[in-house]
Amino acid sequence: MASDPEFIDFLADQMAEAGEITYKKMFGEYALYCNGKVVALVCDNQLFVKPTEGGRAHIGAPVEAPPYPGAKNSFWIEDAFEDREWIGALIRITARALPDPKPKQKKTRAAPPRRPRRK
């Protein structure tokens, strides 16, 4: 089951104090970004935050689960996202701990093979 756009809008609004929150639909689900870094996934209207040591300390005893079959475990946030201040702090902590995204490289076309010169 795909996540509801209204739920994604709600989450983005709840996290707004963490920084610039954006999201992108991927394969029927969503990736949430904070200041250009992927910090969470939403699958089947469930929030999964990328695990970091700072996030673990903020949560206390996080529940970990994969957001989809075959994925690595993330912190499953069952309903604490209702607390705007708490979720904003978690997302800010997570974003700070994650590395900056690698710059996208321009795709260049290979030059056609050179033909030998005629003499």
N, CA, C and O atoms as CSV, one atom per row, in Angstrom:
chain,resi,resn,atom,element,x,y,z
A,1,MET,N,N,0.844,-1.174,0.000
A,1,MET,CA,C,0.000,0.000,0.000
A,1,MET,C,C,0.893,1.241,0.000
A,1,MET,O,O,1.829,1.324,0.795
A,2,ALA,N,N,0.626,2.168,-0.847
A,2,ALA,CA,C,1.414,3.397,-0.945
A,2,ALA,C,C,1.014,4.369,0.174
A,2,ALA,O,O,-0.098,4.313,0.698
A,3,SER,N,N,1.934,5.243,0.517
A,3,SER,CA,C,1.686,6.248,1.549
A,3,SER,C,C,0.819,7.379,0.998
A,3,SER,O,O,0.857,7.687,-0.193
A,4,ASP,N,N,0.042,7.985,1.883
A,4,ASP,CA,C,-0.852,9.079,1.501
A,4,ASP,C,C,-0.086,10.396,1.414
A,4,ASP,O,O,0.686,10.711,2.321
A,5,PRO,N,N,-0.277,11.170,0.351
A,5,PRO,CA,C,0.369,12.481,0.240
A,5,PRO,C,C,0.029,13.406,1.411
A,5,PRO,O,O,0.863,14.214,1.820
A,6,GLU,N,N,-1.186,13.295,1.953
A,6,GLU,CA,C,-1.577,14.129,3.094
A,6,GLU,C,C,-0.721,13.808,4.322
A,6,GLU,O,O,-0.365,14.708,5.082
A,7,PHE,N,N,-0.393,12.535,4.515
A,7,PHE,CA,C,0.446,12.125,5.638
A,7,PHE,C,C,1.861,12.678,5.464
A,7,PHE,O,O,2.483,13.123,6.429
A,8,ILE,N,N,2.358,12.648,4.240
A,8,ILE,CA,C,3.694,13.172,3.958
A,8,ILE,C,C,3.730,14.672,4.231
A,8,ILE,O,O,4.679,15.167,4.840
A,9,ASP,N,N,2.707,15.399,3.789
A,9,ASP,CA,C,2.628,16.834,4.059
A,9,ASP,C,C,2.608,17.110,5.561
A,9,ASP,O,O,3.258,18.039,6.040
A,10,PHE,N,N,1.856,16.294,6.293
A,10,PHE,CA,C,1.778,16.443,7.750
A,10,PHE,C,C,3.159,16.242,8.379
A,10,PHE,O,O,3.586,17.041,9.212
A,11,LEU,N,N,3.851,15.180,7.981
A,11,LEU,CA,C,5.187,14.917,8.527
A,11,LEU,C,C,6.154,16.058,8.211
A,11,LEU,O,O,6.901,16.502,9.082
A,12,ALA,N,N,6.137,16.523,6.981
A,12,ALA,CA,C,7.028,17.619,6.581
A,12,ALA,C,C,6.755,18.859,7.428
A,12,ALA,O,O,7.688,19.553,7.830
A,13,ASP,N,N,5.501,19.136,7.695
A,13,ASP,CA,C,5.144,20.282,8.523
A,13,ASP,C,C,5.620,20.073,9.965
A,13,ASP,O,O,6.127,21.002,10.593
A,14,GLN,N,N,5.457,18.871,10.481
A,14,GLN,CA,C,5.888,18.569,11.848
A,14,GLN,C,C,7.400,18.734,12.012
A,14,GLN,O,O,7.870,19.108,13.087
A,15,MET,N,N,8.155,18.460,10.960
A,15,MET,CA,C,9.621,18.484,11.014
A,15,MET,C,C,10.209,19.838,10.630
A,15,MET,O,O,11.430,19.996,10.630
A,16,ALA,N,N,9.384,20.796,10.310
A,16,ALA,CA,C,9.833,22.053,9.709
A,16,ALA,C,C,10.907,22.784,10.508
A,16,ALA,O,O,11.746,23.460,9.913
A,17,GLU,N,N,10.908,22.672,11.815
A,17,GLU,CA,C,11.913,23.400,12.603
A,17,GLU,C,C,13.312,22.808,12.470
A,17,GLU,O,O,14.283,23.425,12.910
A,18,ALA,N,N,13.431,21.640,11.879
A,18,ALA,CA,C,14.739,20.987,11.719
A,18,ALA,C,C,15.561,21.614,10.603
A,18,ALA,O,O,16.790,21.536,10.623
A,19,GLY,N,N,14.909,22.230,9.639
A,19,GLY,CA,C,15.602,22.798,8.483
A,19,GLY,C,C,14.690,22.753,7.276
A,19,GLY,O,O,13.468,22.692,7.412
A,20,GLU,N,N,15.287,22.782,6.090
A,20,GLU,CA,C,14.494,22.722,4.863
A,20,GLU,C,C,14.070,21.276,4.618
A,20,GLU,O,O,14.895,20.426,4.284
A,21,ILE,N,N,12.790,21.010,4.785
A,21,ILE,CA,C,12.251,19.663,4.614
A,21,ILE,C,C,11.616,19.553,3.235
A,21,ILE,O,O,10.727,20.327,2.880
A,22,THR,N,N,12.084,18.582,2.471
A,22,THR,CA,C,11.514,18.286,1.163
A,22,THR,C,C,11.281,16.780,1.095
A,22,THR,O,O,11.738,16.032,1.959
A,23,TYR,N,N,10.577,16.352,0.075
A,23,TYR,CA,C,10.356,14.921,-0.093
A,23,TYR,C,C,10.220,14.595,-1.565
A,23,TYR,O,O,9.908,15.446,-2.398
A,24,LYS,N,N,10.468,13.324,-1.850
A,24,LYS,CA,C,10.405,12.851,-3.231
A,24,LYS,C,C,9.720,11.480,-3.232
A,24,LYS,O,O,10.031,10.612,-2.416
A,25,LYS,N,N,8.799,11.313,-4.150
A,25,LYS,CA,C,8.109,10.036,-4.285
A,25,LYS,C,C,9.015,9.075,-5.040
A,25,LYS,O,O,9.556,9.402,-6.096
A,26,MET,N,N,9.168,7.881,-4.473
A,26,MET,CA,C,10.011,6.855,-5.081
A,26,MET,C,C,9.320,5.502,-4.962
A,26,MET,O,O,9.067,5.024,-3.856
A,27,PHE,N,N,9.025,4.905,-6.068
A,27,PHE,CA,C,8.434,3.565,-6.100
A,27,PHE,C,C,7.156,3.486,-5.259
A,27,PHE,O,O,6.905,2.473,-4.607
A,28,GLY,N,N,6.363,4.532,-5.272
A,28,GLY,CA,C,5.104,4.543,-4.535
A,28,GLY,C,C,5.241,4.962,-3.086
A,28,GLY,O,O,4.234,5.136,-2.400
A,29,GLU,N,N,6.453,5.126,-2.607
A,29,GLU,CA,C,6.699,5.563,-1.234
A,29,GLU,C,C,7.487,6.870,-1.277
A,29,GLU,O,O,7.656,7.446,-2.351
A,30,TYR,N,N,7.967,7.343,-0.143
A,30,TYR,CA,C,8.603,8.656,-0.093
A,30,TYR,C,C,9.922,8.640,0.664
A,30,TYR,O,O,10.098,7.905,1.636
A,31,ALA,N,N,10.845,9.475,0.190
A,31,ALA,CA,C,12.078,9.777,0.913
A,31,ALA,C,C,11.933,11.206,1.422
A,31,ALA,O,O,11.536,12.096,0.671
A,32,LEU,N,N,12.252,11.428,2.696
A,32,LEU,CA,C,12.214,12.757,3.292
A,32,LEU,C,C,13.627,13.278,3.416
A,32,LEU,O,O,14.529,12.562,3.850
A,33,TYR,N,N,13.816,14.529,3.031
A,33,TYR,CA,C,15.128,15.174,3.051
A,33,TYR,C,C,15.115,16.328,4.045
A,33,TYR,O,O,14.109,17.022,4.197
A,34,CYS,N,N,16.236,16.521,4.713
A,34,CYS,CA,C,16.442,17.696,5.551
A,34,CYS,C,C,17.723,18.357,5.060
A,34,CYS,O,O,18.802,17.770,5.133
A,35,ASN,N,N,17.598,19.571,4.564
A,35,ASN,CA,C,18.746,20.309,4.027
A,35,ASN,C,C,19.513,19.490,2.987
A,35,ASN,O,O,20.743,19.497,2.961
A,36,GLY,N,N,18.775,18.793,2.139
A,36,GLY,CA,C,19.362,18.044,1.032
A,36,GLY,C,C,19.844,16.641,1.367
A,36,GLY,O,O,20.343,15.938,0.489
A,37,LYS,N,N,19.704,16.221,2.621
A,37,LYS,CA,C,20.142,14.883,3.023
A,37,LYS,C,C,18.925,13.993,3.273
A,37,LYS,O,O,17.964,14.425,3.910
A,38,VAL,N,N,18.958,12.761,2.778
A,38,VAL,CA,C,17.872,11.826,3.054
A,38,VAL,C,C,17.966,11.426,4.526
A,38,VAL,O,O,18.956,10.833,4.956
A,39,VAL,N,N,16.926,11.758,5.292
A,39,VAL,CA,C,16.934,11.465,6.719
A,39,VAL,C,C,15.911,10.406,7.108
A,39,VAL,O,O,16.006,9.811,8.182
A,40,ALA,N,N,14.932,10.170,6.233
A,40,ALA,CA,C,13.876,9.231,6.594
A,40,ALA,C,C,13.175,8.706,5.356
A,40,ALA,O,O,13.246,9.294,4.277
A,41,LEU,N,N,12.503,7.592,5.540
A,41,LEU,CA,C,11.635,7.016,4.515
A,41,LEU,C,C,10.251,6.871,5.109
A,41,LEU,O,O,10.102,6.647,6.310
A,42,VAL,N,N,9.248,6.997,4.273
A,42,VAL,CA,C,7.878,6.733,4.690
A,42,VAL,C,C,7.364,5.629,3.789
A,42,VAL,O,O,7.277,5.783,2.571
A,43,CYS,N,N,7.028,4.516,4.410
A,43,CYS,CA,C,6.514,3.344,3.685
A,43,CYS,C,C,5.232,2.890,4.367
A,43,CYS,O,O,5.206,2.692,5.581
A,44,ASP,N,N,4.179,2.725,3.595
A,44,ASP,CA,C,2.875,2.323,4.134
A,44,ASP,C,C,2.438,3.221,5.284
A,44,ASP,O,O,1.933,2.745,6.300
A,45,ASN,N,N,2.638,4.526,5.111
A,45,ASN,CA,C,2.278,5.523,6.131
A,45,ASN,C,C,2.971,5.278,7.469
A,45,ASN,O,O,2.409,5.570,8.525
A,46,GLN,N,N,4.173,4.750,7.426
A,46,GLN,CA,C,4.981,4.561,8.624
A,46,GLN,C,C,6.299,5.297,8.422
A,46,GLN,O,O,6.878,5.271,7.336
A,47,LEU,N,N,6.768,5.957,9.489
A,47,LEU,CA,C,7.986,6.755,9.432
A,47,LEU,C,C,9.181,5.943,9.912
A,47,LEU,O,O,9.163,5.366,10.999
A,48,PHE,N,N,10.231,5.910,9.072
A,48,PHE,CA,C,11.484,5.231,9.396
A,48,PHE,C,C,12.618,6.236,9.246
A,48,PHE,O,O,12.878,6.723,8.146
A,49,VAL,N,N,13.300,6.549,10.356
A,49,VAL,CA,C,14.381,7.526,10.368
A,49,VAL,C,C,15.711,6.801,10.301
A,49,VAL,O,O,15.901,5.773,10.951
A,50,LYS,N,N,16.633,7.342,9.511
A,50,LYS,CA,C,17.964,6.734,9.390
A,50,LYS,C,C,18.616,6.657,10.768
A,50,LYS,O,O,18.561,7.614,11.539
A,51,PRO,N,N,19.224,5.531,11.071
A,51,PRO,CA,C,19.839,5.378,12.391
A,51,PRO,C,C,21.166,6.124,12.512
A,51,PRO,O,O,22.031,6.026,11.641
A,52,THR,N,N,21.309,6.867,13.602
A,52,THR,CA,C,22.562,7.541,13.952
A,52,THR,C,C,22.730,7.404,15.466
A,52,THR,O,O,21.764,7.139,16.181
A,53,GLU,N,N,23.945,7.584,15.943
A,53,GLU,CA,C,24.173,7.509,17.391
A,53,GLU,C,C,23.437,8.629,18.113
A,53,GLU,O,O,22.861,8.416,19.180
A,54,GLY,N,N,23.460,9.829,17.526
A,54,GLY,CA,C,22.737,10.945,18.130
A,54,GLY,C,C,21.245,10.694,18.190
A,54,GLY,O,O,20.591,11.021,19.180
A,55,GLY,N,N,20.705,10.111,17.127
A,55,GLY,CA,C,19.290,9.771,17.104
A,55,GLY,C,C,18.948,8.727,18.145
A,55,GLY,O,O,17.910,8.810,18.801
A,56,ARG,N,N,19.819,7.748,18.297
A,56,ARG,CA,C,19.614,6.693,19.305
A,56,ARG,C,C,19.567,7.323,20.700
A,56,ARG,O,O,18.711,6.972,21.512
A,57,ALA,N,N,20.488,8.252,20.977
A,57,ALA,CA,C,20.516,8.917,22.281
A,57,ALA,C,C,19.248,9.748,22.496
A,57,ALA,O,O,18.710,9.785,23.603
A,58,HIS,N,N,18.777,10.409,21.449
A,58,HIS,CA,C,17.572,11.237,21.544
A,58,HIS,C,C,16.339,10.378,21.818
A,58,HIS,O,O,15.497,10.740,22.640
A,59,ILE,N,N,16.238,9.257,21.140
A,59,ILE,CA,C,15.067,8.385,21.286
A,59,ILE,C,C,15.120,7.629,22.607
A,59,ILE,O,O,14.096,7.476,23.273
A,60,GLY,N,N,16.291,7.161,22.990
A,60,GLY,CA,C,16.434,6.361,24.210
A,60,GLY,C,C,16.545,4.894,23.859
A,60,GLY,O,O,17.650,4.355,23.796
A,61,ALA,N,N,15.445,4.255,23.636
A,61,ALA,CA,C,15.434,2.836,23.266
A,61,ALA,C,C,14.614,2.701,21.981
A,61,ALA,O,O,13.432,2.362,22.033
A,62,PRO,N,N,15.236,2.966,20.830
A,62,PRO,CA,C,14.461,2.950,19.582
A,62,PRO,C,C,14.039,1.545,19.161
A,62,PRO,O,O,14.725,0.555,19.418
A,63,VAL,N,N,12.903,1.503,18.517
A,63,VAL,CA,C,12.459,0.274,17.865
A,63,VAL,C,C,13.058,0.314,16.470
A,63,VAL,O,O,12.902,1.304,15.754
A,64,GLU,N,N,13.742,-0.752,16.078
A,64,GLU,CA,C,14.359,-0.793,14.757
A,64,GLU,C,C,13.646,-1.819,13.891
A,64,GLU,O,O,13.308,-2.916,14.337
A,65,ALA,N,N,13.429,-1.432,12.646
A,65,ALA,CA,C,12.768,-2.315,11.688
A,65,ALA,C,C,13.129,-1.849,10.288
A,65,ALA,O,O,13.440,-0.675,10.086
A,66,PRO,N,N,13.092,-2.763,9.313
A,66,PRO,CA,C,13.349,-2.345,7.931
A,66,PRO,C,C,12.105,-1.673,7.349
A,66,PRO,O,O,10.988,-2.134,7.583
A,67,PRO,N,N,12.288,-0.585,6.590
A,67,PRO,CA,C,11.122,0.079,5.999
A,67,PRO,C,C,10.451,-0.743,4.897
A,67,PRO,O,O,9.270,-0.551,4.607
A,68,TYR,N,N,11.197,-1.649,4.292
A,68,TYR,CA,C,10.656,-2.528,3.254
A,68,TYR,C,C,11.504,-3.795,3.252
A,68,TYR,O,O,12.633,-3.773,3.742
A,69,PRO,N,N,10.990,-4.896,2.713
A,69,PRO,CA,C,11.741,-6.157,2.732
A,69,PRO,C,C,13.116,-6.011,2.071
A,69,PRO,O,O,13.238,-5.480,0.967
A,70,GLY,N,N,14.131,-6.488,2.764
A,70,GLY,CA,C,15.494,-6.457,2.244
A,70,GLY,C,C,16.266,-5.198,2.604
A,70,GLY,O,O,17.461,-5.114,2.320
A,71,ALA,N,N,15.614,-4.215,3.223
A,71,ALA,CA,C,16.282,-2.968,3.603
A,71,ALA,C,C,16.980,-3.133,4.954
A,71,ALA,O,O,16.652,-4.021,5.741
A,72,LYS,N,N,17.955,-2.249,5.197
A,72,LYS,CA,C,18.600,-2.199,6.506
A,72,LYS,C,C,17.615,-1.621,7.515
A,72,LYS,O,O,16.688,-0.895,7.154
A,73,ASN,N,N,17.831,-1.954,8.785
A,73,ASN,CA,C,16.965,-1.421,9.832
A,73,ASN,C,C,17.102,0.088,9.963
A,73,ASN,O,O,18.180,0.656,9.782
A,74,SER,N,N,15.992,0.712,10.278
A,74,SER,CA,C,15.924,2.133,10.579
A,74,SER,C,C,15.183,2.270,11.897
A,74,SER,O,O,14.636,1.295,12.413
A,75,PHE,N,N,15.164,3.492,12.446
A,75,PHE,CA,C,14.374,3.736,13.646
A,75,PHE,C,C,12.920,3.900,13.225
A,75,PHE,O,O,12.583,4.812,12.469
A,76,TRP,N,N,12.066,3.019,13.714
A,76,TRP,CA,C,10.643,3.087,13.402
A,76,TRP,C,C,9.989,4.021,14.411
A,76,TRP,O,O,9.997,3.754,15.613
A,77,ILE,N,N,9.431,5.106,13.920
A,77,ILE,CA,C,8.792,6.099,14.785
A,77,ILE,C,C,7.293,5.880,14.685
A,77,ILE,O,O,6.648,6.315,13.731
A,78,GLU,N,N,6.750,5.199,15.687
A,78,GLU,CA,C,5.358,4.772,15.616
A,78,GLU,C,C,4.376,5.940,15.687
A,78,GLU,O,O,3.509,6.061,14.822
A,79,ASP,N,N,4.492,6.788,16.682
A,79,ASP,CA,C,3.554,7.907,16.789
A,79,ASP,C,C,4.172,9.146,17.433
A,79,ASP,O,O,3.478,10.145,17.618
A,80,ALA,N,N,5.437,9.106,17.773
A,80,ALA,CA,C,6.100,10.248,18.405
A,80,ALA,C,C,6.194,11.450,17.474
A,80,ALA,O,O,6.486,12.555,17.931
A,81,PHE,N,N,5.952,11.259,16.176
A,81,PHE,CA,C,5.989,12.380,15.236
A,81,PHE,C,C,4.858,13.372,15.513
A,81,PHE,O,O,4.848,14.470,14.956
A,82,GLU,N,N,3.917,12.998,16.362
A,82,GLU,CA,C,2.850,13.923,16.766
A,82,GLU,C,C,3.427,15.076,17.577
A,82,GLU,O,O,2.860,16.168,17.590
A,83,ASP,N,N,4.560,14.841,18.260
A,83,ASP,CA,C,5.225,15.870,19.062
A,83,ASP,C,C,6.179,16.637,18.149
A,83,ASP,O,O,7.282,16.174,17.859
A,84,ARG,N,N,5.749,17.799,17.706
A,84,ARG,CA,C,6.473,18.613,16.726
A,84,ARG,C,C,7.901,18.942,17.177
A,84,ARG,O,O,8.837,18.850,16.382
A,85,GLU,N,N,8.070,19.318,18.430
A,85,GLU,CA,C,9.387,19.681,18.949
A,85,GLU,C,C,10.316,18.463,18.978
A,85,GLU,O,O,11.485,18.562,18.603
A,86,TRP,N,N,9.802,17.330,19.417
A,86,TRP,CA,C,10.600,16.111,19.533
A,86,TRP,C,C,11.049,15.615,18.156
A,86,TRP,O,O,12.226,15.313,17.960
A,87,ILE,N,N,10.121,15.532,17.208
A,87,ILE,CA,C,10.482,15.015,15.878
A,87,ILE,C,C,11.391,15.994,15.153
A,87,ILE,O,O,12.286,15.578,14.417
A,88,GLY,N,N,11.172,17.292,15.353
A,88,GLY,CA,C,12.064,18.288,14.744
A,88,GLY,C,C,13.486,18.126,15.252
A,88,GLY,O,O,14.440,18.206,14.478
A,89,ALA,N,N,13.627,17.897,16.552
A,89,ALA,CA,C,14.957,17.704,17.137
A,89,ALA,C,C,15.596,16.421,16.596
A,89,ALA,O,O,16.782,16.417,16.265
A,90,LEU,N,N,14.831,15.341,16.503
A,90,LEU,CA,C,15.375,14.082,15.985
A,90,LEU,C,C,15.862,14.242,14.552
A,90,LEU,O,O,16.944,13.763,14.213
A,91,ILE,N,N,15.095,14.895,13.720
A,91,ILE,CA,C,15.474,15.070,12.316
A,91,ILE,C,C,16.698,15.978,12.205
A,91,ILE,O,O,17.575,15.723,11.379
A,92,ARG,N,N,16.774,17.013,13.005
A,92,ARG,CA,C,17.939,17.908,12.999
A,92,ARG,C,C,19.199,17.144,13.429
A,92,ARG,O,O,20.250,17.283,12.803
A,93,ILE,N,N,19.098,16.347,14.486
A,93,ILE,CA,C,20.225,15.534,14.973
A,93,ILE,C,C,20.659,14.554,13.892
A,93,ILE,O,O,21.854,14.389,13.645
A,94,THR,N,N,19.705,13.909,13.253
A,94,THR,CA,C,19.997,12.926,12.207
A,94,THR,C,C,20.693,13.589,11.027
A,94,THR,O,O,21.699,13.079,10.534
A,95,ALA,N,N,20.168,14.716,10.573
A,95,ALA,CA,C,20.755,15.411,9.421
A,95,ALA,C,C,22.190,15.837,9.707
A,95,ALA,O,O,23.056,15.722,8.840
A,96,ARG,N,N,22.443,16.322,10.905
A,96,ARG,CA,C,23.805,16.745,11.252
A,96,ARG,C,C,24.787,15.580,11.236
A,96,ARG,O,O,25.957,15.759,10.897
A,97,ALA,N,N,24.322,14.396,11.598
A,97,ALA,CA,C,25.197,13.227,11.694
A,97,ALA,C,C,25.483,12.577,10.341
A,97,ALA,O,O,26.464,11.848,10.197
A,98,LEU,N,N,24.643,12.835,9.367
A,98,LEU,CA,C,24.810,12.192,8.059
A,98,LEU,C,C,25.786,12.973,7.189
A,98,LEU,O,O,25.869,14.197,7.287
A,99,PRO,N,N,26.523,12.267,6.337
A,99,PRO,CA,C,27.450,12.964,5.439
A,99,PRO,C,C,26.689,13.763,4.383
A,99,PRO,O,O,25.545,13.457,4.047
A,100,ASP,N,N,27.356,14.790,3.876
A,100,ASP,CA,C,26.770,15.566,2.779
A,100,ASP,C,C,26.616,14.671,1.561
A,100,ASP,O,O,27.445,13.790,1.333
A,101,PRO,N,N,25.564,14.884,0.772
A,101,PRO,CA,C,25.405,14.075,-0.440
A,101,PRO,C,C,26.540,14.357,-1.417
A,101,PRO,O,O,27.051,15.474,-1.495
A,102,LYS,N,N,26.917,13.339,-2.146
A,102,LYS,CA,C,27.967,13.500,-3.152
A,102,LYS,C,C,27.414,14.340,-4.296
A,102,LYS,O,O,26.265,14.168,-4.705
A,103,PRO,N,N,28.245,15.258,-4.814
A,103,PRO,CA,C,27.759,16.057,-5.946
A,103,PRO,C,C,27.500,15.165,-7.156
A,103,PRO,O,O,28.241,14.221,-7.428
A,104,LYS,N,N,26.445,15.489,-7.859
A,104,LYS,CA,C,26.126,14.708,-9.055
A,104,LYS,C,C,27.121,15.044,-10.141
A,104,LYS,O,O,27.454,16.208,-10.365
A,105,GLN,N,N,27.589,14.013,-10.809
A,105,GLN,CA,C,28.528,14.221,-11.901
A,105,GLN,C,C,27.749,14.358,-13.191
A,105,GLN,O,O,26.750,13.676,-13.423
A,106,LYS,N,N,28.237,15.261,-14.021
A,106,LYS,CA,C,27.611,15.424,-15.320
A,106,LYS,C,C,27.910,14.208,-16.176
A,106,LYS,O,O,29.034,13.706,-16.210
A,107,LYS,N,N,26.906,13.762,-16.844
A,107,LYS,CA,C,27.115,12.656,-17.773
A,107,LYS,C,C,27.635,13.232,-19.081
A,107,LYS,O,O,27.037,14.142,-19.654
A,108,THR,N,N,28.735,12.702,-19.535
A,108,THR,CA,C,29.288,13.167,-20.801
A,108,THR,C,C,29.248,12.020,-21.794
A,108,THR,O,O,29.396,10.850,-21.442
A,109,ARG,N,N,29.049,12.388,-23.011
A,109,ARG,CA,C,29.022,11.372,-24.060
A,109,ARG,C,C,30.450,11.104,-24.496
A,109,ARG,O,O,31.271,12.014,-24.620
A,110,ALA,N,N,30.711,9.873,-24.717
A,110,ALA,CA,C,32.040,9.497,-25.203
A,110,ALA,C,C,32.189,9.974,-26.644
A,110,ALA,O,O,31.247,9.925,-27.435
A,111,ALA,N,N,33.365,10.424,-26.955
A,111,ALA,CA,C,33.639,10.863,-28.330
A,111,ALA,C,C,33.624,9.643,-29.241
A,111,ALA,O,O,34.039,8.557,-28.837
A,112,PRO,N,N,33.157,9.819,-30.448
A,112,PRO,CA,C,33.152,8.692,-31.367
A,112,PRO,C,C,34.600,8.256,-31.657
A,112,PRO,O,O,35.519,9.073,-31.607
A,113,PRO,N,N,34.787,6.987,-31.954
A,113,PRO,CA,C,36.145,6.516,-32.227
A,113,PRO,C,C,36.727,7.240,-33.434
A,113,PRO,O,O,36.019,7.546,-34.393
A,114,ARG,N,N,38.002,7.504,-33.371
A,114,ARG,CA,C,38.669,8.200,-34.470
A,114,ARG,C,C,39.023,7.210,-35.558
A,114,ARG,O,O,39.478,6.092,-35.318
A,115,ARG,N,N,38.792,7.681,-36.752
A,115,ARG,CA,C,39.153,6.837,-37.891
A,115,ARG,C,C,40.615,7.154,-38.258
A,115,ARG,O,O,41.065,8.293,-38.128
A,116,PRO,N,N,41.322,6.158,-38.703
A,116,PRO,CA,C,42.721,6.421,-39.114
A,116,PRO,C,C,42.738,7.344,-40.327
A,116,PRO,O,O,41.842,7.300,-41.170
A,117,ARG,N,N,43.759,8.171,-40.401
A,117,ARG,CA,C,43.906,9.085,-41.537
A,117,ARG,C,C,44.406,8.342,-42.746
A,117,ARG,O,O,45.197,7.403,-42.651
A,118,ARG,N,N,43.928,8.781,-43.872
A,118,ARG,CA,C,44.412,8.184,-45.116
A,118,ARG,C,C,45.671,8.902,-45.538
A,118,ARG,O,O,45.804,10.111,-45.346
A,119,LYS,N,N,46.555,8.188,-46.091
A,119,LYS,CA,C,47.799,8.790,-46.569
A,119,LYS,C,C,47.772,9.005,-48.036
A,119,LYS,O,O,48.742,9.505,-48.605
